[in-house]
Amino acid sequence: MARLIDKLTALDVTKTTKPGLHGDGGGLWLQVSPSCSKSWVFRFTIKGKQLVMGLGAVHTVGLSEARARAKEQRLLLLDGKNPLEARNVARTLDALERARMVTFDQCATSYIAAKRNGWRNAKHAGQWEATLSTYASPVVGALPVAAVDTGLVMKVLAPIWNDKTETAKRLRGRIESILGWATTSGCRQGDNPARWKGHLENLLAAPSKIAPVKHHASLPWKDIGAFMKELRQQKGTAARALEFTILTASRSGSVRLATWAEIDGGVWTVPAEHMKANKEHHVPLSDAALSLLASLPSTGDLIFPGAGYGKPLSDMSLTAVLRRMNLETTVHGFRSTFRMWSGEAVGNNFPRDVCEHALAHQLPDKVEAAYQRGTVFEKRIQLMQAWADYLEQPQAIATVTALPIQKRGTNILQTT
């Protein structure tokens, strides 16, 4: 009587070279390909449909193990289960389990790598890595990211929340972002334990109550004229860059990175990547600003080059000028000086939206911002000229009136 199961011998498995299927019984088959490679398959039928499931190559799975695997599948069929579906579920659960073993530090590294190219400031990634390695990694870095809960987040934040509030606040946001990335990536489940609203705000004091926001120190606008007179006596590229920064009421970063190609007639077009809001900004240049530019050598691309060839001034170079002049203010504070002057000295001659656009600020009222579509550029030309005139002769605060555009040099952008 022919055997119904365990038909093949080990020698059969070794010697058989004929392409096709060679049955061992019980749904187990030795499959030989035209190239003579051999593997095991389990064939079964569910609801009249014949299905095939691979059990592994012969050089990896021997005859006895193949029979054991085939028996496991027959038992599943006996229980009314589809062996293929059962294997897919098992693989999915295994993948989830391995994903849950990914550590917090591994997720942090992956998150920073994913976001690095999208961050405008090259130092941003370094700042993330520094704060995480200093404060988060010693506590949760080696732990599975799925295990990070509210208690562990508090263990990271609580020791520095009161003494290093600004750092702790940024750290909390970074941990929240990493845990959010981990959830989306399937490495963890549930709510984000680092979220502030409705969660950590119940456990930690509001940062504003611990460390109130400190505004950049600024110079009173009535004192700016005397300062400008002294500044113009200072020598060096950094002093000229600071002067240009004040004349244009710009951020120092935009000035330090400015190139001659950005200057077109009486307009400085700051590219989006050099702006805080990541939006291109047009700055009308006053006669004084144009004269300053005309006095500078244009031997390279940068208007205000640093010490190294082709490199811009450092971010501390303008501050160093202020320190040499013994002035207790910040470079950024001159924007506040300009804003106070435009609001107090010239009164209603320039509406608030004109002054805010000059600083490249978003209008605080969303309805007003949506209504005010243009950048009221022609009025800004007059505003910046009035500012330059005041810096030159601060003792005479005359009523500012609109001047004809053609008197402000050539090639002035006149769009609104």
C-alpha positions as CSV (number, residue, x, y, z in Angstrom):
1,M,0.0,0.0,0.0
2,A,1.4,3.4,-1.1
3,R,2.5,5.8,1.7
4,L,0.3,8.9,2.1
5,I,2.9,10.9,4.0
6,D,6.7,11.1,4.4
7,K,7.1,9.8,0.9
8,L,10.5,11.3,0.2
9,T,13.8,10.3,1.6
10,A,16.8,12.5,2.3
11,L,18.5,10.9,-0.7
12,D,15.5,11.8,-2.9
13,V,15.8,15.4,-1.8
14,T,19.5,15.4,-2.7
15,K,19.3,13.4,-6.0
16,T,16.1,14.8,-7.5
17,T,16.9,17.3,-10.3
18,K,13.8,17.1,-12.5
19,P,12.0,20.5,-12.6
20,G,8.5,20.4,-11.0
21,L,6.8,19.4,-7.8
22,H,7.6,16.2,-6.0
23,G,5.2,15.3,-3.2
24,D,6.1,14.2,0.3
25,G,2.4,14.0,1.3
26,G,0.2,16.0,3.7
27,G,0.5,19.1,1.4
28,L,4.3,19.2,1.5
29,W,6.1,19.4,-1.8
30,L,9.7,19.6,-3.0
31,Q,9.8,22.3,-5.7
32,V,12.6,22.1,-8.2
33,S,13.1,25.0,-10.6
34,P,14.4,24.9,-14.1
35,S,17.8,26.1,-12.8
36,C,17.8,23.2,-10.4
37,S,17.3,25.3,-7.2
38,K,15.1,23.5,-4.6
39,S,12.6,24.8,-2.0
40,W,9.7,23.5,0.1
41,V,6.1,24.6,-0.5
42,F,2.9,23.8,1.3
43,R,-0.2,23.5,-0.9
44,F,-3.7,23.6,0.6
45,T,-7.3,24.4,-0.4
46,I,-9.7,26.9,1.3
47,K,-13.2,27.3,0.0
48,G,-12.3,25.6,-3.3
49,K,-9.3,27.8,-4.0
50,Q,-5.9,26.3,-4.1
51,L,-3.1,28.3,-2.3
52,V,0.6,27.8,-2.1
53,M,2.8,28.8,0.9
54,G,6.6,28.8,0.8
55,L,8.4,27.1,3.6
56,G,12.0,27.9,2.8
57,A,14.9,26.8,0.6
58,V,16.2,23.2,0.9
59,H,19.8,24.4,1.7
60,T,18.3,26.2,4.8
61,V,15.3,24.0,5.8
62,G,16.0,20.3,5.9
63,L,13.5,17.5,5.2
64,S,12.5,16.9,8.9
65,E,12.1,20.6,9.6
66,A,10.0,21.0,6.4
67,R,7.7,18.2,7.6
68,A,7.4,19.9,11.0
69,R,6.5,23.2,9.4
70,A,3.9,21.5,7.1
71,K,2.3,19.9,10.2
72,E,2.0,23.3,11.8
73,Q,0.0,24.5,8.8
74,R,-2.2,21.4,8.8
75,L,-3.1,22.1,12.5
76,L,-4.0,25.7,11.6
77,L,-6.3,24.4,8.8
78,L,-7.8,22.0,11.3
79,D,-8.7,25.0,13.5
80,G,-10.3,26.8,10.5
81,K,-7.4,29.3,10.0
82,N,-5.7,30.3,6.8
83,P,-2.0,29.6,7.2
84,L,-1.0,32.5,4.9
85,E,-3.0,35.0,6.9
86,A,-1.7,33.6,10.2
87,R,1.9,34.0,9.0
88,N,1.2,37.6,7.8
89,V,-0.3,38.5,11.2
90,A,2.7,37.0,13.0
91,R,5.1,38.9,10.9
92,T,3.2,42.2,11.5
93,L,3.2,41.6,15.2
94,D,7.0,40.8,15.2
95,A,7.7,44.0,13.2
96,L,5.7,46.0,15.7
97,E,7.5,44.5,18.6
98,R,10.9,45.3,17.0
99,A,9.7,48.8,16.2
100,R,8.8,49.3,19.9
101,M,12.3,48.4,20.8
102,V,13.7,51.4,18.9
103,T,15.2,53.7,21.5
104,F,14.5,57.3,22.1
105,D,18.0,58.3,20.9
106,Q,17.5,56.4,17.7
107,C,14.2,58.2,17.1
108,A,15.8,61.5,17.8
109,T,18.6,60.8,15.3
110,S,16.1,59.8,12.7
111,Y,13.9,62.9,13.4
112,I,16.8,65.3,13.1
113,A,18.0,63.6,9.9
114,A,14.5,64.0,8.4
115,K,14.2,67.6,9.3
116,R,17.8,68.8,8.8
117,N,17.4,70.0,5.2
118,G,14.2,71.9,6.1
119,W,15.8,74.0,8.8
120,R,17.1,77.3,7.4
121,N,19.7,77.7,10.1
122,A,22.6,75.3,9.8
123,K,23.1,75.5,13.6
124,H,19.6,74.3,14.4
125,A,20.4,70.6,14.2
126,G,23.5,71.1,16.4
127,Q,21.3,72.9,19.0
128,W,18.8,70.0,19.0
129,E,21.6,67.5,19.4
130,A,23.2,69.4,22.2
131,T,20.1,69.9,24.4
132,L,18.9,66.3,23.8
133,S,22.3,64.8,24.6
134,T,22.8,66.9,27.7
135,Y,19.3,66.6,29.3
136,A,17.2,63.9,27.6
137,S,19.6,61.1,26.7
138,P,20.9,60.4,30.2
139,V,17.4,59.7,31.3
140,V,15.5,58.2,28.4
141,G,18.0,57.9,25.5
142,A,18.6,54.2,25.8
143,L,15.0,53.3,26.7
144,P,12.5,52.0,24.1
145,V,10.7,55.1,22.8
146,A,7.4,53.2,23.4
147,A,8.3,53.2,27.1
148,V,8.6,57.0,27.5
149,D,5.7,58.2,29.6
150,T,4.8,61.3,31.5
151,G,6.8,60.3,34.5
152,L,10.0,60.0,32.5
153,V,9.4,63.3,30.6
154,M,9.0,65.0,34.0
155,K,12.2,63.4,35.2
156,V,13.9,65.1,32.2
157,L,12.3,68.5,32.6
158,A,11.7,69.0,36.3
159,P,15.3,69.5,37.4
160,I,15.9,72.4,34.9
161,W,12.4,73.9,34.6
162,N,12.8,76.6,37.2
163,D,16.5,77.4,36.8
164,K,16.9,77.0,33.0
165,T,13.4,77.7,31.9
166,E,14.0,78.8,28.3
167,T,16.2,75.7,27.7
168,A,13.6,73.5,29.4
169,K,10.8,75.0,27.3
170,R,12.6,74.3,24.1
171,L,13.6,70.8,25.3
172,R,10.0,70.0,26.0
173,G,9.0,71.0,22.5
174,R,11.8,68.9,21.0
175,I,10.8,65.8,23.0
176,E,7.2,66.3,21.9
177,S,8.2,66.4,18.3
178,I,10.4,63.3,18.5
179,L,7.7,61.3,20.3
180,G,5.2,62.5,17.7
181,W,7.5,61.3,14.9
182,A,7.8,58.0,16.7
183,T,4.0,57.6,16.9
184,T,3.6,58.3,13.2
185,S,6.4,55.9,12.4
186,G,4.7,53.1,14.4
187,C,7.3,53.0,17.1
188,R,4.8,53.9,19.9
189,Q,1.1,54.4,20.5
190,G,-1.1,56.6,22.5
191,D,-1.1,60.3,23.5
192,N,2.1,62.3,23.5
193,P,3.3,62.6,27.1
194,A,5.4,65.7,26.3
195,R,2.4,67.7,25.1
196,W,1.8,71.0,27.1
197,K,-1.8,71.9,26.6
198,G,-4.1,70.0,28.9
199,H,-1.2,67.8,30.2
200,L,2.2,69.1,31.3
201,E,0.7,72.5,32.0
202,N,-1.0,70.8,35.0
203,L,2.3,69.6,36.4
204,L,4.7,72.5,35.6
205,A,4.5,76.3,36.1
206,A,3.9,78.4,33.0
207,P,7.3,79.5,31.6
208,S,6.1,83.1,31.5
209,K,5.5,83.1,35.2
210,I,9.0,81.8,36.0
211,A,11.0,83.7,33.5
212,P,9.1,86.7,32.0
213,V,10.0,87.5,28.4
214,K,12.9,89.9,28.2
215,H,12.9,92.4,25.3
216,H,16.0,93.3,23.5
217,A,17.6,96.3,25.1
218,S,17.1,99.4,22.9
219,L,18.3,102.9,22.6
220,P,15.8,105.7,23.2
221,W,15.0,107.2,19.8
222,K,15.9,110.7,21.1
223,D,19.4,109.5,21.6
224,I,19.9,107.8,18.3
225,G,21.2,110.8,16.4
226,A,24.2,111.3,18.8
227,F,24.9,107.6,18.6
228,M,24.9,107.6,14.8
229,K,27.3,110.5,14.8
230,E,29.7,108.6,17.0
231,L,29.2,105.3,15.0
232,R,30.2,107.0,11.8
233,Q,33.6,107.8,13.4
234,Q,34.2,104.0,14.0
235,K,36.3,102.2,11.4
236,G,35.9,98.8,10.0
237,T,33.4,96.7,8.0
238,A,31.4,95.7,11.1
239,A,30.8,99.4,12.0
240,R,29.5,100.0,8.4
241,A,27.3,97.0,8.6
242,L,25.8,98.2,11.9
243,E,25.2,101.6,10.3
244,F,23.4,100.0,7.4
245,T,21.4,97.8,9.8
246,I,20.1,100.9,11.6
247,L,19.4,102.8,8.4
248,T,17.3,100.0,7.0
249,A,15.8,98.8,10.4
250,S,16.8,95.3,9.4
251,R,17.9,92.2,11.2
252,S,21.6,91.8,11.5
253,G,21.6,88.3,9.9
254,S,20.1,89.7,6.7
255,V,22.7,92.5,6.6
256,R,25.7,90.2,7.3
257,L,24.6,87.9,4.5
258,A,23.6,90.6,2.0
259,T,25.2,90.5,-1.5
260,W,25.6,93.2,-4.1
261,A,23.3,91.2,-6.4
262,E,20.5,91.9,-4.0
263,I,20.8,95.7,-4.6
264,D,18.9,97.0,-7.6
265,G,18.9,100.8,-7.7
266,G,17.2,102.0,-4.6
267,V,15.9,98.7,-3.4
268,W,17.5,95.9,-1.4
269,T,15.7,92.6,-2.1
270,V,16.3,90.2,0.9
271,P,15.9,86.6,-0.2
272,A,13.4,84.4,1.7
273,E,16.1,82.2,3.1
274,H,17.6,85.2,4.9
275,M,14.3,86.3,6.5
276,K,12.8,85.1,9.7
277,A,9.4,84.7,8.1
278,N,11.0,82.8,5.2
279,K,9.4,85.4,2.8
280,E,11.2,87.7,0.3
281,H,11.4,91.3,1.6
282,H,12.0,94.5,-0.3
283,V,13.7,97.3,1.6
284,P,13.7,100.8,0.2
285,L,17.1,102.4,0.5
286,S,17.4,106.0,1.7
287,D,19.9,108.4,0.3
288,A,22.1,107.8,3.3
289,A,22.0,104.1,2.8
290,L,22.8,104.4,-0.9
291,S,25.7,106.7,-0.1
292,L,27.0,104.2,2.5
293,L,26.9,101.5,-0.1
294,A,28.7,103.7,-2.7
295,S,31.5,104.2,-0.2
296,L,32.2,100.5,0.1
297,P,34.5,98.4,-2.0
298,S,32.7,95.8,-4.2
299,T,35.4,93.3,-4.7
300,G,33.4,90.2,-3.8
301,D,29.8,89.0,-3.6
302,L,29.2,90.0,0.0
303,I,28.6,93.7,0.8
304,F,30.0,93.3,4.3
305,P,32.6,90.5,4.1
306,G,34.2,88.9,7.1
307,A,37.9,88.2,7.8
308,G,37.9,84.9,5.8
309,Y,37.7,85.1,2.0
310,G,34.1,84.8,0.9
311,K,32.8,84.5,4.4
312,P,30.3,86.9,6.1
313,L,30.9,88.8,9.3
314,S,30.3,86.7,12.4
315,D,27.1,87.1,14.4
316,M,29.1,88.8,17.2
317,S,30.9,91.3,15.1
318,L,28.2,94.0,15.2
319,T,27.8,93.5,18.9
320,A,31.5,94.0,19.3
321,V,31.2,97.4,17.8
322,L,28.6,98.3,20.5
323,R,30.9,97.0,23.2
324,R,33.8,99.1,22.0
325,M,31.4,102.1,22.2
326,N,30.4,101.1,25.7
327,L,26.7,101.0,24.7
328,E,24.4,98.8,26.8
329,T,22.0,97.8,24.0
330,T,21.6,95.1,21.4
331,V,21.8,95.2,17.7
332,H,18.3,94.0,17.4
333,G,17.2,96.7,19.8
334,F,17.7,99.3,17.1
335,R,14.6,97.9,15.4
336,S,12.6,98.8,18.5
337,T,14.2,102.3,18.4
338,F,13.0,102.7,14.9
339,R,9.5,101.5,15.8
340,M,9.2,103.8,18.8
341,W,10.4,106.7,16.6
342,S,7.9,105.9,13.9
343,G,5.1,105.8,16.4
344,E,6.0,108.7,18.6
345,A,8.0,111.2,16.5
346,V,6.2,111.2,13.2
347,G,2.8,110.5,14.6
348,N,0.0,109.8,12.1
349,N,2.1,110.6,9.1
350,F,2.7,106.9,8.6
351,P,0.0,104.4,9.5
352,R,0.8,101.4,11.7
353,D,0.8,98.9,8.8
354,V,3.4,100.9,7.0
355,C,5.7,100.8,10.0
356,E,5.1,97.1,10.6
357,H,5.8,96.2,6.9
358,A,9.0,98.2,7.1
359,L,10.1,95.8,9.9
360,A,8.8,92.8,7.9
361,H,6.3,92.0,10.7
362,Q,3.1,90.2,10.2
363,L,0.2,92.4,11.1
364,P,-1.1,91.3,14.5
365,D,-4.8,91.4,13.5
366,K,-5.6,88.6,11.1
367,V,-8.5,90.4,9.5
368,E,-6.4,93.5,8.9
369,A,-3.6,91.3,7.6
370,A,-5.9,89.7,5.1
371,Y,-7.3,93.0,4.0
372,Q,-3.9,94.7,3.6
373,R,-2.6,92.7,0.6
374,G,0.2,95.0,-0.5
375,T,3.3,96.2,1.2
376,V,2.5,99.9,0.7
377,F,5.9,100.3,-0.7
378,E,5.7,103.9,-1.9
379,K,4.8,105.0,1.7
380,R,7.7,102.9,3.0
381,I,10.1,104.8,0.7
382,Q,9.1,108.0,2.4
383,L,9.3,106.5,5.8
384,M,12.8,105.2,5.4
385,Q,14.0,108.5,4.0
386,A,12.4,110.3,6.9
387,W,14.2,107.9,9.3
388,A,17.5,108.6,7.6
389,D,16.9,112.3,7.7
390,Y,16.2,112.1,11.5
391,L,19.3,110.1,12.1
392,E,21.3,112.9,10.4
393,Q,19.5,115.8,12.1
394,P,17.7,114.5,15.2
395,Q,17.3,118.0,16.7
396,A,14.8,119.0,14.0
397,I,11.7,116.8,14.0
398,A,9.8,118.3,11.1
399,T,6.4,117.2,9.9
400,V,7.0,114.5,7.3
401,T,5.3,114.9,4.0
402,A,5.3,112.7,1.0
403,L,8.0,113.5,-1.5
404,P,7.8,112.8,-5.2
405,I,9.1,109.3,-6.0
406,Q,11.4,110.6,-8.7
407,K,13.5,112.6,-6.2
408,R,14.5,109.4,-4.4
409,G,17.0,108.2,-6.9
410,T,16.5,105.9,-9.9
411,N,15.2,102.4,-10.4
412,I,13.0,102.6,-7.3
413,L,10.5,99.8,-7.1
414,Q,7.1,101.5,-7.1
415,T,4.7,98.6,-6.8
416,T,2.2,98.3,-3.9
